[in-house]
Amino acid sequence: MVQSSVLGFPRIGANRELKKTTEAYWQGKVSSEELFKVGKEIRAHNWKLQKDAGVDVIASNDFSFYDQVLDLSLLFNAIPERYSKYNLAPIDTFFAMGRGLQKKATETEAAVDVTALEMVKWFDSNYHYVRPTFSHSTQFKLNGQKPVDEYLEAKALGVETRPVLLGPVSYLTLGKADKDSLDLEPLSLLEKLLPVYAEILKKLGEAGATSVQLDEPVLVLDLDEKTQGAFKTAYDFLGTQSGSPAITLATYFGTVVPNLAAIKNLPVSSFHFDFVRNPEQLDDVISILSDKQTLSAGVVDGRNIWKNDFAKSSALVKKAIEKLGADRVTVATSSSLLHTPVDLESEKKLDPVIKDWFAFATQKVKEIVVIAKNISGEDVSAELEANAKSISERASSSLTNNKTVQERVGAINDKLSQRAAPFPERLEAQKVFNLPLFPTTTIGSFPQTKDIRVNRNKFVKGTITPEEYEQFINKEIETVIRFQEEIGLDVLVHGEPERNDMVQYFGEQIDGYTFTVYGWVQSYGSRYVRPPIIVGDLSRPKPMSVKESVYAQSITTKHVKGMLTGPVTCLRWSFPRDDVDQRTQAMQLALALRDEVNDLEAAGVKIIQVDEPALREGLPLRAGDERTAYLQWAAESFRISTCGVQNSTQIHSHFCYSDLDPNHIKALDADVVSIEYSKKDDPKYISEFLNYPNHIGLGLFDIHSPRVPSYEEFNAKIAKILESYPAEKFWVNPDCGLKTRGWEETKLSLTNMVESAKHFRELYAQK
């Protein structure tokens, strides 16, 4: 019988239990024991769900209180000295590395003040991992035995699992050198790290684990010869350790074909490949398997919510079986289901027609089992028939097609994506803003307080009228405007109190989207999002943000930015269609946003920010024609959104938490861009942007951390930047929006930031 396998399950809990308890722990409202208890309950629920569904190979150690890569850094003692010196409890060290920590001294405890490690996108997903950070003094050793503990925890519940860890080559390759060891190449630490991997694998074997999954997703990237060679070094060592479990080497999110030579003949028992992203690699990957190695075929999408096409997936698996035999093929998810919502059955308000097109994590578990049973010859005819009907009805549905939208996209020409004049001429026209040197601004959102969430919920439920809700929102906008005026910010924002999420808010006003109530997905830490779902052609029936922007501008003499989310981010932070190419979806969004930008300008809003933080996230993982094409249409979609305005209207954009390339940003031709900078330790990062022709704001403080940077800290950061970056092009701003922060820390941080900018104005005025 063909086996079934799930590479990982969402860890957030069916009702976001993990978020609620973790944030309560940070606030001192619950103990660590209560936090651990909730984690244990979530794990037990996930394991039981999969076992009851009939899954043969169930993952353990896929749970984390913040991030699975950060778990590994704690486990292997890759803890920079600035965190270990405080002698915190392991869970508090873990959270300090993930989000920073700032505590005043007490009679019994010393003060703590430490910033978070860098956080970046997990490949081309909207999940963020905490980047491992190494120095010459890093000493790898085991801190505890989390993978073993969770394996035994499942075993005690009667569930045999396959522990999963990020593999050693990916772990080091995805890491970086610390600021005191910039000459260190992380991969050079491989031989020091391998014995610690071997130690944890041996402990798993002693605990009874017969198999372990080591994820090596960097195999879908362009790897140099040294990195390719590291796989032989690593797995020749790990795969021959006495008493260790058999290794399944797993990769996902793309094709591994260019790196096949690196993994051929490795002493592992099985390979897992993603055939959702790249079904064409089947013959190539089968060709490297030895007679004893098995294939885990990832045919159920771990990244999107569309129902699996059983006929298509079964055909691919059967092709593999024809070459390998049924006993050497496992049916699996393409990747961990971390990137999908937990359970579709929670959605009681979805249109039943559209709901029938979807499968969330719980449903995907069942899909895996059905495919495996079908291949094994069991009678699942009812499931196959229902699936075929659903796939057919979606393809022919009138809900997915809008002829007017399609015709408008077909009429796109080069003129739509060009500003009327180059930047120097626009800059001259924009002197009407009369901004000072080092202009200060924020990225957009201000704290989303409990009062805001309560009133939004009342409005959604209809317990307050639209007029009452508008009055409440206007009051919140005025509070934000007055605060910004008080501390002396130069370009203001309205604070976005009316917005639930930077994509969902606009998606709810664009035809072609649908939405969930419980479709939460982890983005990072305790930050969960409910990605909108693109089900059809996209268009904007009416203005989406003009009313709030006009009100904000009417109550101040300072300029207030109109705030929009760019087309690529609206696409990437949604669950996109899988029946239409992503370029087409981006162009549909671009035209909708162009209408909004033009309406904002016509209403008197002269500074408009169109954020594209997902621009880098969407970059194809390998260099080549696909990447070149993406960069062209992604930039074009942004310019179509923004190029319909006059020279005197200033276009801003924002980018964060990615490895950015100035050339990609330059192609957007925005007048001002702001980028996340506070976690970048490498001074070369600034130099990469020296030739960026337009204006730029390097984010000066980490909005994902509760700590408040001091005035002196801002001064030191700005002074360091100005050693190489021209003052006349430099804006002063935070890393990102402030919606997740509290008001007190927001006030203190922004006040210190503004005072620092004023300090440097005075210095430069004297020159």
Secondary structure, 3 states (H helix, E strand, C coil): CCEEEECCCCCCCCCCHHHHHHHHHHCCCCCHHHHHHHHHHHHHHHHHHHHHHCCCEEEECCCCCCCHHHHHHHHCCCCCHHHHCCCCCHHHHHHHHHHCEEECCCCCCCCEEECCCCEEECCCCCCEEECCEECCCCCCCCCCCHHHHHHHHHHHCCCCEEEEEECHHHHHHCCEECCCCCCCCHHHHHHHHHHHHHHHHHHHHHHCCCEEEEECHHHHCCCCHHHHHHHHHHHHHHCCCCCCCEEEEECCCCCCHHHHHHHCCCCCCEEEEECCCCHHHHHHHHHCCCCCCEEEEEEECCCCCECCCHHHHHHHHHHHHHHHCHHHEEEEECCCHHHCCCCHHHCCCCCHHHHCCECCHHHHHHHHHHHHHHHHCCCCHHHHHHHHHHHHHHHHCHHHCCHHHHHHHHCCCHHHHCCCCCHHHHHHHHHHHCCCCCCECCCCECCCCHHHHHHHHHHHHCCCCHHHHHHHHHHHHHHHHHHHHHHCCCCECCECCCCCCCCHHHHCCCEEEECCCCCCEEEECCEEECCCEEEEEEECCCCCCHHHHHHHHHCCCCCECEEEECHHHHHHCCECCCCCCHHHHHHHHHHHHHHHHHHHHHCCCCEEEEECCCCCCCCCCCCCHHHHHHHHHHHHHHHHHHCCCCCCCEEEEEECCCCCCHHHHHCCCCCEEEECCCCCCCCHHHHHCCCCCCEEEECCCCCCCCCCCCHHHHHHHHHHHHCCCCHHHEEECCCCCCCCCCHHHHHHHHHHHHHHHHHHHHHHHCC
